[in-house]
């Protein structure tokens, strides 16, 4: 016994239904595919073409002068990640874009698309301070002649016209603009041949200009081993795209030379500052030395060694003073590095490394600075993908802070050590000076002190001069080795849209929509197409199927007598045989025919079933009990003035209402006038009396009831019938109509209810099982008596099992 719910969508694949839907929906799929091709054509025709171009630069640091003279390289910077970030930075792009005509964009507006006239505009617009509201807003211009024009601005879709004089400054919205004609022939040509096209221009906001182009600019590492960077730009104007990437590459070469020379200039400025101080001290000391010598009339020629009266002491003191000079130089350098680390957040590591050249702490400090630079570069590279609040960034910040603290601690400890050494040397110098004092040669001793001071300043001065010479030579010899390996060419073909890709994509979309349409129709297909569908959801026996009659059906709807040897008549013979084999033993058989809704062919089936029974010799009468919507009288082309309704109220007698058909043994009673209470009449006691009287006259009584799915009139007659028959129509009846059958069987206890499937298209049998009968796969045709006996026996066995 089937007790499951009938699904809202098809949960099983039925090839026959699928082929049927496919045949019906094929034209829709073809239309969708054609529409997809048309949509692809429109997309290609009216989509702004997008162009892309690229340039490749190679980063290569190679200072030949530095290597040749073995001078410390102050420019070395092989961190390509920093170069990529520089090329992406807004400040650098502002510098690059300032060399291009990007402040004002010029356009020619067509019917569907606008064309940017980059470097091809027949007019030029200059502007002074403007109201920010006018930035990034299209301003249309119409040239009345070569001296005058009209500009149109739109505010909230309302246009405002303003006359202007060409080549003159004109006030406009809190600022001024000047429009100059560059090519009057192009303007006149457009006005003559393309009257519907208009010129307009957009004054780009300087604050958002970089952001506008940064969206389609890509700077990426191409090959780390080769140190190459690829700069790509996509835009709607090919010439503009090529100019942007080429200008960025060329500007970087200039910026590279400038920025790296600035590093040397910073060091040179520091050396120059120290030179001035040392020179002043040296000059003062020299003057004091000459004045002292002159005043005391010292003759130093008698001292052959170093011109000093105390050659041993003075030589030792000079040695200590040379050490003091080196210590002083190193202290100044370390203090400068410490200051920059504490104050400057954007450290120039390579400049700091250059400052350490020649110092004793160089090796250790350079190692620490390189580690610091590596952490800074890692952080900058990671910021391309994450925000500053990311956990990894915070971890790197902590490591950078720790590295800086380590650097400062080392510098402080080194400074303390150097200060201690400095004090030691000063102490030793003081000791030697005391020994000199003990000899009481005060004049010579004072002269020696001045001479030593002069020698210290002179040595310090010479050391600074030497460093200055080194950096000047390095600066003069620096030439940027960064190379533009591939310049961007003006692209001849767009990257989008491409017809080779667009048509296949739209074709796939059309196929997808067409296939989706068929799939949705199949899933939502709720019509009964074969007895298999009925048998999947109910246990009611199938009496048979009635093929669709493709010719014009006559008014009487009685067809079995016209073509007795046809497939159609044979179908009703099979139904008649099946009825004979499920006899309940009653002498007179009441057959009630109903359906779910109108249009399923219950009256048609009832008339032809009555006809085939009459042909077999049975005396048959058909009653039109569809009192609300009578149909029998139309089938026999007779009046409906009297019938069931008048019989049940006693207005007419039975003999007055019985009508004879053209077929022997076939009588009928029409419904009569529509009563106000059809349900009460059909279920009343008079109906039972009428049936008893008819049972005495006829072998078979066929009752054509109203649809049981619409009204309840048919329920009483279905329950009193020996053979209640439920008619469904292929491709008309819905799948959930089977719920009514199950309800009658299981709730109303109508175990003898059977089903006839009407309107089956036999031409579709090749796609599935559309045979009739009790589901054993036999088809239409002529059957011998023993075959009909076998069919009836199987049907009887099935009914007996259901009753048990």
Secondary structure, DSSP 4 states (H G I P E B T S, - for coil): ---SPPPSS--S--HHHHHHHHHHHHHHHHHHHHHHHHHHHHHHHHSPPBEEEEEEEE-----HHHHHHT---S-----HHHHHHHHH-HHHHHHHHTTSS-SEEEEEE-SS-EEE-TTT-SEEEEE-S--GGGTT-EEEEEESSSSEEEEEEEETTEEEEEEEETTSEEEETTEEEEEEES-HHHHHHHHHH-TT-EEEEEE--TTTHHHHHHTTEEEEEEETTTTEEEEEEEES-HHHHHHHHHHHHHHHHHHHHHHHHHHHHHHHHHHHHHHHHHHHHHHHHHHHHHHHHHHHT--GGG-TTTT-S-HHHHHHHHHHHHHHHHHHHHHHHHHHHHHHHHH-SS--HHHHHHHTTT-TTHHHHHHHHHHHHHHHHHHHHHTTTS-TTSHHHHHHHHHHHHHHHHHHHHHHHHHHHHHHHHHHHHHHHHHHHHHHHHTT-HHHHHHHHHHHHHHHHHHHHHHHHHHHHHHHHHHHH-----EEEEPPP--SS-SBS-HHHHHHHHHHHHHHHHHHHHHHHHHT--B--SHHHHHHH---EEEEEEE---SPPPTT---TTT-TTSHHHHHHHHHHHHHHHT--S-SSEEEEEEESSTTS-HHHHHHHHHHHHHHTT--EEEEE---SS--HHHHTT---SSSHHHHHTTSS-HHHH-EE-SSTTEEEE---SPPTTHHHHHHSHHHHHHHHHHHHH-SEEEEEPPPTTT-SHHHHHHHH-SEEEEEEETTTSBGGGHHHHHHHHHTS--TT-EEEEEEE-GGGGGGS----SSSS---SS---HHHHHHHHHHHHHHHHHHH-
